[in-house]
C-alpha cells in the first residue's frame, strides 16, 4: 500500500509540474508579439521542451498507477 500511495503522490506532483509548464507557455504567449523575434523563438523552443518533458513525466507517473488509455497512446 505504501508503494501505491507514493506512486499517487508522484503522479500528483507530475501533474502539477505539467500545469506549471503549460502556464509558463501561456505567460510567454501573453507577452509575445505577433511576429516573434529570434529571442522569442529560442524561448519558445525552451518552453516547448520543458512542456514535453513534463508531459512525459506525467504520463509515466500515471502509467505507474496503471492508468493507461490505449486508444490515445501513440502507436509504437
ZAVEXLO-91200 format. One record per atom (N, C-alpha, C, O, CB): residue number from 1; atom name; z, x, y. Coordinates in Angstrom, 1 decimal, always signed. Glycine has a CB too. Layout:
ZAVEXLO-91200
REC   resi   name        w        u        v
REC    NUM     CA        Z        X        Y
...
end
This chain:
ZAVEXLO-91200
REC   resi   name        w        u        v
REC      1      N     +0.0     +0.8     -1.2
REC      1     CA     +0.0     +0.0     +0.0
REC      1      C     +0.0     +0.9     +1.3
REC      1      O     -0.6     +0.5     +2.3
REC      1     CB     +1.2     -0.9     +0.0
REC      2      N     +0.7     +2.0     +1.2
REC      2     CA     +0.7     +2.9     +2.4
REC      2      C     -0.7     +3.4     +2.7
REC      2      O     -1.0     +3.4     +3.9
REC      2     CB     +1.7     +4.1     +2.1
REC      3      N     -1.5     +3.7     +1.7
REC      3     CA     -2.8     +4.2     +2.0
REC      3      C     -3.7     +3.1     +2.7
REC      3      O     -4.5     +3.4     +3.6
REC      3     CB     -3.5     +4.6     +0.7
REC      4      N     -3.5     +1.9     +2.3
REC      4     CA     -4.3     +0.8     +2.8
REC      4      C     -3.8     +0.5     +4.3
REC      4      O     -4.7     +0.3     +5.2
REC      4     CB     -4.0     -0.5     +2.0
REC      5      N     -2.6     +0.6     +4.6
REC      5     CA     -2.1     +0.5     +5.9
REC      5      C     -2.6     +1.6     +6.8
REC      5      O     -3.0     +1.4     +8.0
REC      5     CB     -0.5     +0.5     +6.0
REC      6      N     -2.6     +2.8     +6.3
REC      6     CA     -3.1     +3.9     +7.1
REC      6      C     -4.6     +3.8     +7.3
REC      6      O     -5.1     +4.1     +8.4
REC      6     CB     -2.9     +5.3     +6.3
REC      7      N     -5.4     +3.3     +6.3
REC      7     CA     -6.8     +3.1     +6.4
REC      7      C     -7.1     +2.0     +7.5
REC      7      O     -8.0     +2.2     +8.3
REC      7     CB     -7.4     +2.6     +5.1
REC      8      N     -6.3     +1.0     +7.5
REC      8     CA     -6.4     -0.1     +8.6
REC      8      C     -6.1     +0.5     +9.9
REC      8      O     -6.8     +0.2    +10.9
REC      8     CB     -5.5     -1.3     +8.2
REC      9      N     -5.1     +1.3    +10.0
REC      9     CA     -4.7     +2.0    +11.3
REC      9      C     -5.9     +2.8    +11.8
REC      9      O     -6.3     +2.8    +13.0
REC      9     CB     -3.5     +2.8    +11.2
REC     10      N     -6.5     +3.6    +10.9
REC     10     CA     -7.7     +4.4    +11.3
REC     10      C     -8.9     +3.6    +11.7
REC     10      O     -9.6     +3.9    +12.6
REC     10     CB     -8.1     +5.3    +10.1
REC     11      N     -9.1     +2.5    +11.0
REC     11     CA    -10.2     +1.6    +11.4
REC     11      C    -10.0     +1.0    +12.8
REC     11      O    -10.9     +0.9    +13.5
REC     11     CB    -10.3     +0.4    +10.3
REC     12      N     -8.8     +0.6    +13.1
REC     12     CA     -8.5     +0.0    +14.4
REC     12      C     -8.7     +1.1    +15.5
REC     12      O     -9.2     +0.8    +16.5
REC     12     CB     -7.0     -0.5    +14.4
REC     13      N     -8.2     +2.3    +15.2
REC     13     CA     -8.4     +3.4    +16.1
REC     13      C     -9.9     +3.7    +16.3
REC     13      O    -10.3     +3.9    +17.5
REC     13     CB     -7.6     +4.7    +15.6
REC     14      N    -10.6     +3.7    +15.3
REC     14     CA    -12.1     +4.0    +15.4
REC     14      C    -12.8     +2.9    +16.2
REC     14      O    -13.7     +3.2    +16.9
REC     14     CB    -12.7     +4.1    +14.0
REC     15      N    -12.4     +1.7    +15.9
REC     15     CA    -13.0     +0.5    +16.7
REC     15      C    -12.7     +0.7    +18.2
REC     15      O    -13.5     +0.4    +19.0
REC     15     CB    -12.5     -0.8    +16.1
REC     16      N    -11.4     +1.0    +18.5
REC     16     CA    -11.1     +1.2    +19.9
REC     16      C    -11.8     +2.4    +20.5
REC     16      O    -12.3     +2.3    +21.7
REC     16     CB     -9.5     +1.5    +20.0
REC     17      N    -12.0     +3.4    +19.8
REC     17     CA    -12.8     +4.6    +20.3
REC     17      C    -14.3     +4.2    +20.6
REC     17      O    -14.9     +4.6    +21.5
REC     17     CB    -12.7     +5.8    +19.3
REC     18      N    -14.8     +3.4    +19.7
REC     18     CA    -16.2     +2.9    +19.9
REC     18      C    -16.3     +2.0    +21.1
REC     18      O    -17.2     +2.1    +21.9
REC     18     CB    -16.7     +2.1    +18.6
REC     19      N    -15.3     +1.1    +21.3
REC     19     CA    -15.3     +0.3    +22.5
REC     19      C    -15.2     +1.2    +23.8
REC     19      O    -15.9     +0.9    +24.7
REC     19     CB    -14.1     -0.7    +22.5
REC     20      N    -14.4     +2.2    +23.7
REC     20     CA    -14.3     +3.1    +24.9
REC     20      C    -15.6     +3.8    +25.2
REC     20      O    -16.0     +4.0    +26.3
REC     20     CB    -13.2     +4.1    +24.7
REC     21      N    -16.3     +4.2    +24.1
REC     21     CA    -17.6     +4.9    +24.3
REC     21      C    -18.6     +3.9    +24.9
REC     21      O    -19.4     +4.3    +25.7
REC     21     CB    -18.1     +5.4    +22.9
REC     22      N    -18.6     +2.7    +24.4
REC     22     CA    -19.6     +1.8    +24.9
REC     22      C    -19.2     +1.4    +26.4
REC     22      O    -20.1     +1.2    +27.2
REC     22     CB    -19.7     +0.5    +24.1
REC     23      N    -18.0     +1.4    +26.7
REC     23     CA    -17.6     +1.1    +28.1
REC     23      C    -18.0     +2.3    +29.0
REC     23      O    -18.4     +2.0    +30.1
REC     23     CB    -16.0     +0.9    +28.2
REC     24      N    -17.9     +3.5    +28.5
REC     24     CA    -18.4     +4.6    +29.3
REC     24      C    -19.9     +4.5    +29.5
REC     24      O    -20.4     +4.8    +30.6
REC     24     CB    -18.2     +6.0    +28.5
REC     25      N    -20.7     +3.9    +28.6
REC     25     CA    -22.1     +3.7    +28.8
REC     25      C    -22.3     +2.6    +29.9
REC     25      O    -23.2     +2.8    +30.7
REC     25     CB    -22.8     +3.3    +27.5
REC     26      N    -21.5     +1.6    +29.8
REC     26     CA    -21.6     +0.5    +30.8
REC     26      C    -21.3     +1.1    +32.2
REC     26      O    -22.1     +0.8    +33.2
REC     26     CB    -20.7     -0.6    +30.5
REC     27      N    -20.3     +1.9    +32.3
REC     27     CA    -19.9     +2.5    +33.6
REC     27      C    -21.0     +3.4    +34.1
REC     27      O    -21.4     +3.4    +35.3
REC     27     CB    -18.6     +3.4    +33.4
REC     28      N    -21.6     +4.2    +33.2
REC     28     CA    -22.8     +5.0    +33.6
REC     28      C    -23.9     +4.2    +34.1
REC     28      O    -24.5     +4.5    +35.1
REC     28     CB    -23.3     +5.8    +32.3
REC     29      N    -24.3     +3.1    +33.4
REC     29     CA    -25.4     +2.2    +33.8
REC     29      C    -25.1     +1.5    +35.2
REC     29      O    -26.0     +1.3    +35.9
REC     29     CB    -25.7     +1.2    +32.7
REC     30      N    -23.8     +1.2    +35.4
REC     30     CA    -23.4     +0.6    +36.7
REC     30      C    -23.7     +1.5    +37.9
REC     30      O    -23.9     +1.1    +39.0
REC     30     CB    -22.0     +0.2    +36.7
REC     31      N    -23.7     +2.8    +37.6
REC     31     CA    -23.9     +3.8    +38.8
REC     31      C    -25.2     +4.5    +38.7
REC     31      O    -25.4     +5.4    +39.5
REC     31     CB    -22.7     +4.8    +38.8
REC     32      N    -26.0     +4.2    +37.7
REC     32     CA    -27.3     +4.9    +37.6
REC     32      C    -28.4     +4.2    +38.4
REC     32      O    -28.4     +3.0    +38.6
REC     32     CB    -27.7     +4.9    +36.1
REC     33      N    -29.2     +5.0    +39.0
REC     33     CA    -30.3     +4.5    +39.8
REC     33      C    -31.4     +3.9    +38.9
REC     33      O    -31.5     +4.2    +37.7
REC     33     CB    -30.9     +5.6    +40.8
REC     34      N    -32.3     +3.2    +39.5
REC     34     CA    -33.4     +2.6    +38.8
REC     34      C    -34.4     +3.6    +38.2
REC     34      O    -35.0     +3.4    +37.2
REC     34     CB    -34.2     +1.6    +39.6
REC     35      N    -34.5     +4.7    +38.9
REC     35     CA    -35.3     +5.9    +38.4
REC     35      C    -34.3     +7.0    +38.2
REC     35      O    -34.0     +7.8    +39.2
REC     35     CB    -36.4     +6.2    +39.5
REC     36      N    -33.9     +7.3    +37.0
REC     36     CA    -32.9     +8.3    +36.7
REC     36      C    -33.5     +9.7    +37.0
REC     36      O    -34.6    +10.0    +36.8
REC     36     CB    -32.5     +8.2    +35.2
REC     37      N    -32.6    +10.6    +37.5
REC     37     CA    -32.9    +12.0    +37.7
REC     37      C    -32.5    +12.8    +36.5
REC     37      O    -31.9    +12.2    +35.6
REC     37     CB    -32.2    +12.5    +39.0
REC     38      N    -32.9    +14.0    +36.4
REC     38     CA    -32.6    +14.8    +35.2
REC     38      C    -31.1    +14.9    +34.9
REC     38      O    -30.8    +14.9    +33.7
REC     38     CB    -33.1    +16.3    +35.5
REC     39      N    -30.3    +14.9    +35.9
REC     39     CA    -28.8    +15.0    +35.6
REC     39      C    -28.4    +13.6    +34.9
REC     39      O    -27.6    +13.7    +34.0
REC     39     CB    -28.0    +15.2    +36.9
REC     40      N    -28.9    +12.5    +35.4
REC     40     CA    -28.6    +11.2    +34.8
REC     40      C    -29.2    +11.2    +33.3
REC     40      O    -28.5    +10.6    +32.4
REC     40     CB    -29.1    +10.1    +35.6
REC     41      N    -30.3    +11.7    +33.1
REC     41     CA    -30.9    +11.7    +31.8
REC     41      C    -30.0    +12.6    +30.8
REC     41      O    -29.8    +12.2    +29.7
REC     41     CB    -32.3    +12.3    +31.8
REC     42      N    -29.5    +13.7    +31.3
REC     42     CA    -28.6    +14.5    +30.5
REC     42      C    -27.3    +13.8    +30.2
REC     42      O    -26.8    +13.9    +29.1
REC     42     CB    -28.4    +15.9    +31.2
REC     43      N    -26.8    +13.1    +31.2
REC     43     CA    -25.5    +12.4    +31.0
REC     43      C    -25.8    +11.3    +30.0
REC     43      O    -24.9    +11.0    +29.1
REC     43     CB    -25.0    +11.8    +32.3
REC     44      N    -26.9    +10.6    +30.1
REC     44     CA    -27.2     +9.5    +29.2
REC     44      C    -27.3    +10.1    +27.7
REC     44      O    -26.7     +9.4    +26.8
REC     44     CB    -28.5     +8.8    +29.5
REC     45      N    -27.9    +11.2    +27.6
REC     45     CA    -28.1    +11.8    +26.2
REC     45      C    -26.7    +12.1    +25.6
REC     45      O    -26.4    +11.9    +24.5
REC     45     CB    -28.9    +13.0    +26.3
REC     46      N    -25.8    +12.6    +26.5
REC     46     CA    -24.5    +13.0    +26.0
REC     46      C    -23.7    +11.7    +25.7
REC     46      O    -23.0    +11.6    +24.6
REC     46     CB    -23.7    +13.7    +27.1
REC     47      N    -23.8    +10.7    +26.5
REC     47     CA    -23.1     +9.4    +26.2
REC     47      C    -23.6     +8.8    +25.0
REC     47      O    -22.8     +8.2    +24.2
REC     47     CB    -23.2     +8.5    +27.4
REC     48      N    -24.9     +8.8    +24.8
REC     48     CA    -25.5     +8.2    +23.6
REC     48      C    -25.0     +8.9    +22.3
REC     48      O    -24.7     +8.2    +21.3
REC     48     CB    -27.0     +8.2    +23.7
REC     49      N    -25.0    +10.2    +22.4
REC     49     CA    -24.5    +11.0    +21.3
REC     49      C    -23.1    +10.6    +20.9
REC     49      O    -22.7    +10.5    +19.7
REC     49     CB    -24.6    +12.5    +21.5
REC     50      N    -22.2    +10.5    +21.9
REC     50     CA    -20.8    +10.1    +21.7
REC     50      C    -20.7     +8.7    +21.1
REC     50      O    -20.0     +8.4    +20.2
REC     50     CB    -20.0    +10.2    +23.0
REC     51      N    -21.5     +7.8    +21.7
REC     51     CA    -21.5     +6.4    +21.2
REC     51      C    -22.0     +6.3    +19.7
REC     51      O    -21.4     +5.6    +18.9
REC     51     CB    -22.4     +5.6    +22.1
REC     52      N    -23.0     +7.1    +19.4
REC     52     CA    -23.5     +7.1    +18.0
REC     52      C    -22.5     +7.7    +17.0
REC     52      O    -22.3     +7.2    +15.9
REC     52     CB    -24.8     +7.8    +17.9
REC     53      N    -21.8     +8.7    +17.5
REC     53     CA    -20.7     +9.3    +16.6
REC     53      C    -19.6     +8.3    +16.4
REC     53      O    -19.1     +8.2    +15.3
REC     53     CB    -20.2    +10.6    +17.3
REC     54      N    -19.2     +7.7    +17.5
REC     54     CA    -18.1     +6.7    +17.4
REC     54      C    -18.5     +5.5    +16.5
REC     54      O    -17.6     +5.0    +15.7
REC     54     CB    -17.7     +6.2    +18.8
REC     55      N    -19.7     +5.1    +16.6
REC     55     CA    -20.2     +4.0    +15.7
REC     55      C    -20.1     +4.5    +14.2
REC     55      O    -19.6     +3.7    +13.4
REC     55     CB    -21.7     +3.6    +16.0
REC     56      N    -20.6     +5.7    +13.9
REC     56     CA    -20.5     +6.2    +12.5
REC     56      C    -19.1     +6.3    +12.1
REC     56      O    -18.7     +5.9    +10.9
REC     56     CB    -21.2     +7.5    +12.4
REC     57      N    -18.2     +6.8    +12.9
REC     57     CA    -16.8     +6.9    +12.5
REC     57      C    -16.1     +5.5    +12.3
REC     57      O    -15.3     +5.3    +11.4
REC     57     CB    -16.0     +7.7    +13.6
REC     58      N    -16.5     +4.6    +13.1
REC     58     CA    -16.0     +3.2    +12.9
REC     58      C    -16.5     +2.6    +11.6
REC     58      O    -15.8     +2.0    +10.8
REC     58     CB    -16.5     +2.3    +14.1
REC     59      N    -17.8     +2.8    +11.4
REC     59     CA    -18.4     +2.3    +10.1
REC     59      C    -17.7     +2.9     +8.9
REC     59      O    -17.4     +2.3     +7.9
REC     59     CB    -19.9     +2.5    +10.1
REC     60      N    -17.5     +4.2     +8.9
REC     60     CA    -16.9     +4.9     +7.8
REC     60      C    -15.5     +4.4     +7.6
REC     60      O    -15.1     +4.3     +6.5
REC     60     CB    -16.9     +6.5     +8.1
REC     61      N    -14.7     +4.2     +8.7
REC     61     CA    -13.4     +3.7     +8.6
REC     61      C    -13.4     +2.3     +8.0
REC     61      O    -12.5     +2.0     +7.1
REC     61     CB    -12.7     +3.7     +9.9
REC     62      N    -14.3     +1.4     +8.3
REC     62     CA    -14.4     +0.1     +7.8
REC     62      C    -14.8     +0.1     +6.3
REC     62      O    -14.4     -0.7     +5.5
REC     62     CB    -15.3     -0.8     +8.6
REC     63      N    -15.7     +1.0     +6.0
REC     63     CA    -16.2     +1.2     +4.6
REC     63      C    -15.0     +1.6     +3.8
REC     63      O    -14.9     +1.2     +2.6
REC     63     CB    -17.3     +2.2     +4.5
REC     64      N    -14.1     +2.5     +4.3
REC     64     CA    -12.9     +2.9     +3.5
REC     64      C    -12.0     +1.7     +3.2
REC     64      O    -11.3     +1.8     +2.2
REC     64     CB    -12.2     +4.0     +4.3
REC     65      N    -12.1     +0.7     +4.0
REC     65     CA    -11.3     -0.5     +3.8
REC     65      C    -12.0     -1.5     +2.8
REC     65      O    -11.4     -2.5     +2.3
REC     65     CB    -11.0     -1.3     +5.1
REC     66      N    -13.3     -1.1     +2.5
REC     66     CA    -14.0     -2.0     +1.6
REC     66      C    -14.9     -3.0     +2.3
REC     66      O    -15.4     -3.9     +1.7
REC     66     CB    -13.1     -2.7     +0.6
REC     67      N    -15.0     -2.9     +3.6
REC     67     CA    -15.8     -3.8     +4.5
REC     67      C    -17.2     -3.2     +4.6
REC     67      O    -17.4     -2.4     +5.5
REC     67     CB    -15.1     -4.1     +5.8
REC     68      N    -18.1     -3.8     +3.8
REC     68     CA    -19.5     -3.3     +3.9
REC     68      C    -20.4     -4.6     +3.8
REC     68      O    -20.2     -5.4     +3.0
REC     68     CB    -19.8     -2.4     +2.7
REC     69      N    -21.3     -4.6     +4.8
REC     69     CA    -22.3     -5.7     +4.8
REC     69      C    -23.6     -5.1     +4.4
REC     69      O    -24.3     -4.5     +5.3
REC     69     CB    -22.3     -6.5     +6.2
REC     70      N    -24.0     -5.3     +3.2
REC     70     CA    -25.2     -4.6     +2.7
REC     70      C    -26.5     -5.0     +3.4
REC     70      O    -27.3     -4.2     +3.6
REC     70     CB    -25.3     -4.9     +1.2
REC     71      N    -26.6     -6.3     +3.8
REC     71     CA    -27.9     -6.7     +4.4
REC     71      C    -28.1     -6.1     +5.8
REC     71      O    -29.2     -6.0     +6.3
REC     71     CB    -27.9     -8.2     +4.6
REC     72      N    -27.0     -5.5     +6.4
REC     72     CA    -27.2     -4.9     +7.8
REC     72      C    -27.2     -3.4     +7.7
REC     72      O    -27.5     -2.7     +8.7
REC     72     CB    -26.1     -5.4     +8.7
REC     73      N    -26.8     -2.9     +6.5
REC     73     CA    -26.8     -1.4     +6.4
REC     73      C    -28.2     -0.9     +6.3
REC     73      O    -29.1     -1.5     +5.8
REC     73     CB    -26.0     -1.0     +5.1
REC     74      N    -28.4     +0.3     +6.8
REC     74     CA    -29.7     +1.0     +6.8
REC     74      C    -30.1     +1.3     +5.3
REC     74      O    -29.2     +1.6     +4.5
REC     74     CB    -29.7     +2.3     +7.6
REC     75      N    -31.3     +1.2     +5.0
REC     75     CA    -31.8     +1.5     +3.7
REC     75      C    -31.9     +3.0     +3.5
REC     75      O    -32.3     +3.7     +4.4
REC     75     CB    -33.2     +0.8     +3.4
REC     76      N    -31.4     +3.5     +2.4
REC     76     CA    -31.4     +4.9     +2.1
REC     76      C    -32.4     +5.3     +1.1
REC     76      O    -32.6     +6.5     +0.8
REC     76     CB    -30.0     +5.4     +1.7
end
